[in-house]
Amino acid sequence: MDAHKKILRTLDKTRTSPRVTEKEWDQMIVPRTAAEVVKAHGLTKTCNPDNPVNTDGELADKFFKAGWDLALRLGFFCPDTESVIKIDEEELSREFAKAPDSFTVGKHNEVVTVKARRPSDGHVPVYVAPLSIQMNEELYVPLVEGIVSSRLVDMQEGPSLDTIMGRPLLADTPYETFAGIYEYHLRKEAQWRAGRVGMASALVSSSSTHFGFLGAFHLYDQPQIALCLNPASLKVNFTTLHKCFVANELNAFIRSESPTMIGGYTGGPEATAICSIATDLLQYPITGAHLPGSPSYDIRYAGNCGRHGIWTQSIATQAITRNSTVLQMKTINQVAGPFTKMFFLETISGMTAAAASGQTFTISPRSAGGSVKNHLTPLECWYNAAVFKGAAGLSLEKANEIVKEVIPQFEGELNNPPKGKSFQELYDIKTVTPCEEYVKFYLEMREYAKSLGIPMPGDGVFC
């Protein structure tokens, strides 16, 4: 009951807390308060885009203190009730000490433990694929079969559907409830075809509201990971709280994600970093999240593999991993598509920085920024996994050196990235086999990553 009581206390606060409008929160309260905290902690203009991976541990510690301060000053906004859920210092300190530092999912030979890391500790992080990129429903099973056929992939999240048995998947309708059930059957078939029965999943991908989740989450052998996507950083909504009650009752684990946007209402890189830290600190006290996630995207191109995105995310991650055992989950958002050199270079930059900074867990890729349907294949997933796991033991200085070499090769294209090719263009769908040209290119890019100093574990299929 303790987990349920935590969510009930949060709900109580949404009823009784002072009201503010969302416009006031977004345009006045958050940016003003974040700017004040940045200044008060002496963090103004500390972003160094010439060195995208932070290597200054003392600076990361200062950001942690600033994030803690911001968490106490702001709390979370609930758009459903236009109220602010505040956490006082005694409660934050108590809950911070109780936040889980590990959990285990999966059955039989698919058991995976998600455990807190520190920067450059060499412990292999957990890789989940793919993100919830939209695919044609007839492609779901072959795509997932291909992705999880490599043991580099520890769990499954996406892809997502926009049709179910040929019908449009309309939000907030019974179609969405059925989508969760339909996805369950497709997911189980794909994992069975790949010989990964017992594999854990983050659920539910094809239903962003609570309808598909409530309709299908209980169908899976528990524990699984409950996918709770909040509206934005420093916000939580009733959809997430619906999911939290169900997940707690089934002894599942909550992954609660709230992205921050550089150039959005959180401000510049420094303010965005402390908003990310505050969001991660508040998610366990407010939602009971076992796996908090507050990735940072650069609003100019909707990704985070450029200089400002990597710096912001690396220092926010290090702030948490140096000062706590709160699990760190952040996504790496590529904007180029499959079979483009830019995609693989973005992956090297984003995944190397994340792994070296101590990140525990990630879900990727977001090929073509997730904006082009069917632009996702297994090879991008395997490459992401190999870099993420291989870079875990690199020093921050080495990671920074690698990123500095790679970023200039693609940063000029961030605002107009190549979209690449679709799954159907690159694979024989019936045999789930990639074309020879793509395999050759993939292996060449693996060799390039090795030449930079990144150990690349084999995928068990082509290498």
Protein Blocks (a to p, Z undefined) as FASTA:
>chain_A
ZZmmmmmmmmmmmmmmccddfklmmmmmmmmmmmmmmmmnopghkacfklmbacbfklmm
mmmmmmmmmmmmnopadfklopacdddfklmmmmmmmpcfbdcedehjlbccdddddehk
lpacdddddddddcdfklmmmmmmmmmmpmkbmbdcbdcdfbeehiacdehiaklmmmmm
mmmmmmmmmmmmnopghiacdddfklmblmlmmmmmmmpccddddddddfbehiacfklm
mmmmmmmmnopacdddddddehianopfklmmmmmmmmmmmmmmmnopabdcdddddfkl
opakbfklmmmmmmmmmmmmmmcccdcddddddfbdehifklmmmmmmmmmmmmmnopab
dcdddehhlpaghiacfklmmmmmmmmmmmmmpcfklmmmmmmmmmmmmmmmmmmccebj
afklmpcfklopacfklmmmmmmmmmmmmmnopacddehlmZZ
